[in-house]
Amino acid sequence: MKSASATRPLLILAACTLGACTPKAVVVQSWTRFDGPRHQEKRAQFKQLGDAITSVDAWHYDFGREPSPVTANLHAVTLAGDKAFAFGDGGTILVRTHDGPWTQAPAPTAERLRGAWRDVHAVGDRGTWLTGRDGHWRPENTATTDDLYAVTQVGPRAFAVGDHGVLIERAADGRFTRIETRTQARLRSIWMSGEPPTGEIYLVGDGGTIVDCALAMSPPVCVPRASPTGENLMQIIDASPTTHAFRAAGAGMIKVLILGDGGSTLGATLGRIPPYDFRQIPLHFPARMERLLVSRGHGGPEGKIDVAGERVFPPIVTVGAGGRGALLDATRVVPFAISDVGDLHDLAGNELEIFAVGDAGTLVHGGMRDAVETIPIMHLL
Amino acid sequence: MKLVIPATSLALLACAHSRSPITLADKEAAARPLQLDRGVTGSTDGWDWRDGWGGDEFKFVARETASYLFRVSPAYKGDSEVRHVPQIEVYTLDPKRGRHTIGNTSHVLSVPLNPGVYYVNVDGNRVDRGPYQLAVEIDTRREAAIRPEDPNVVEPLCAQAPALGDAPALGTFQSRSGGARASCGGTGGGAIYIVDVARPGRVTLEAVAHFKIALEIRPDCMGRPAPALGCTKTDGYDVTLSAPVGPGRYFVVVDSAEAGALEFGIPDGGIRGAFSLKVRFDGAP
């Protein structure tokens, strides 16, 4: 990475179409090696699958489209243990083991599934809520008909958001409660701030909507927050794992990041006391991005990894409409586009590999060639 | 030998104190009332450290959210010689948390309290004992966490107060000593808004917050001792206040109806939270 021969393209389009290009490498697994008394290595191993779409040379980053058993649009992807799960139209649920391939799982609903949390919760249209256990999914009655877009677990409780400002809480005993959010906007994402049960959840959605819900009260009390944008806010994430990367990029020490569909990113500074006041963070992402993924290496306080012999921050990845996306590190934003995959709707992964899902059953895998995570023994203790 | 000494001591203690140990419940049941601005006296005499919960117990009822100043001192004997140092501990009894200490001192203690029942334990140390005097008053000193409005704090807030419009005001409240304070009880803070009224009618204010909220509308921001047009507080997290108004400019104060813990680096009353405030005006027919 960043070697003398590395190209620095501003826009890298796919050089070939699906199945017509030279096979390229994708990360398929990683393994751990103990190397002397001071270090162990978690090394990405590469295998040729033969269906890579494009490569972002500046990062040695390869994207490969994986065979999909469905043509339904996929809206959510999540990781749990050594498995990946994808969810989409018509109640589609796909599962991929560590070594692949993707297979279709039985689904107890025909409704579109839009959001998921690990292999525990999946939500979708008309108030659909599935709970997963041992690979089996069971529908539950949320008593709402609004479409649900995202779900997250907070301690023993789970929360889902969706159309018309809906916020649904699932208590530990399985009871559902609708919580007043004081907005009618479509809510698309949830982020937990602080520690349950007394922390706060932030909800974001269309028209720049930001809502802060305090969990210390029963029921939680939600208060809208001022927003510096009118864009539809697609996602809110914990940025603290890569706060050093954001700082190196000149964005300051960022605690939380919100992705807007017009290219805006909002954030709150690390160290502030809630409730957070969000400000514009100029990261210069392309417009119409839907999802953002930040991750950190575990090899030191800054969270860097080794790529081609150089220590770098794992790139921050964003994907969205038209198979477009961008990679960001401390020095630049590199837009990319994966051809013939349609819109990408969700992203999940870690510091070494990612999965993205999108229209027409699209399943994309991404990873960095020669990425190595070196973990000093001290950090393991 | 190591075993013999403690065993002997325990045997002696058992002989000397055959009665049941005094419990916390015993002390609270026998607690004497401590009233605002009225001192009490007592004595810390006694082998309290062996009896369980020692010292004298007082029960204090705080009627409003305010900073309270507890003072304890030795009561001087005829020869003016001070022989002991009485100490106090202010605490609450929470059904969930049990006994929760708010503060302790051997001199003065200023603590912000919410309305409620509090206990004060007065005790000497394990050797010194003797008469003491105890008093509590509302703390109006400059260093009090909660105190009356301070012009140096509030006047700049008045000068910068934004006007309430069609969209709700979305803000962050932080309690502040000497800040804008609802007259019906609050910590004081930095949230003041303007409402301009062109004709007679009724102003209705609705607020929701992450703290128990107090809301006041007043004809002057500060300086003229005019009574508030309306002030209300709630035990919940949303509140509505409605008042008839004539043409003119009015000021709305958002305040916290309860003091929080003095933690997390938040100064003064220890409350920080989000709020939303919206106004509606209905003209007189």
Boltz contact constraints between the chains, C-beta under 6 A:
constraints:
  - contact:
      token1: [A, 212]
      token2: [B, 274]
      max_distance: 6.0
  - contact:
      token1: [A, 214]
      token2: [B, 210]
      max_distance: 6.0
  - contact:
      token1: [A, 221]
      token2: [B, 210]
      max_distance: 6.0
  - contact:
      token1: [A, 221]
      token2: [B, 237]
      max_distance: 6.0
  - contact:
      token1: [A, 223]
      token2: [B, 208]
      max_distance: 6.0
  - contact:
      token1: [A, 223]
      token2: [B, 274]
      max_distance: 6.0
  - contact:
      token1: [A, 223]
      token2: [B, 276]
      max_distance: 6.0
  - contact:
      token1: [A, 224]
      token2: [B, 170]
      max_distance: 6.0
  - contact:
      token1: [A, 224]
      token2: [B, 276]
      max_distance: 6.0
  - contact:
      token1: [A, 225]
      token2: [B, 170]
      max_distance: 6.0
  - contact:
      token1: [A, 226]
      token2: [B, 170]
      max_distance: 6.0
  - contact:
      token1: [A, 273]
      token2: [B, 264]
      max_distance: 6.0
  - contact:
      token1: [A, 275]
      token2: [B, 172]
      max_distance: 6.0
  - contact:
      token1: [A, 275]
      token2: [B, 274]
      max_distance: 6.0
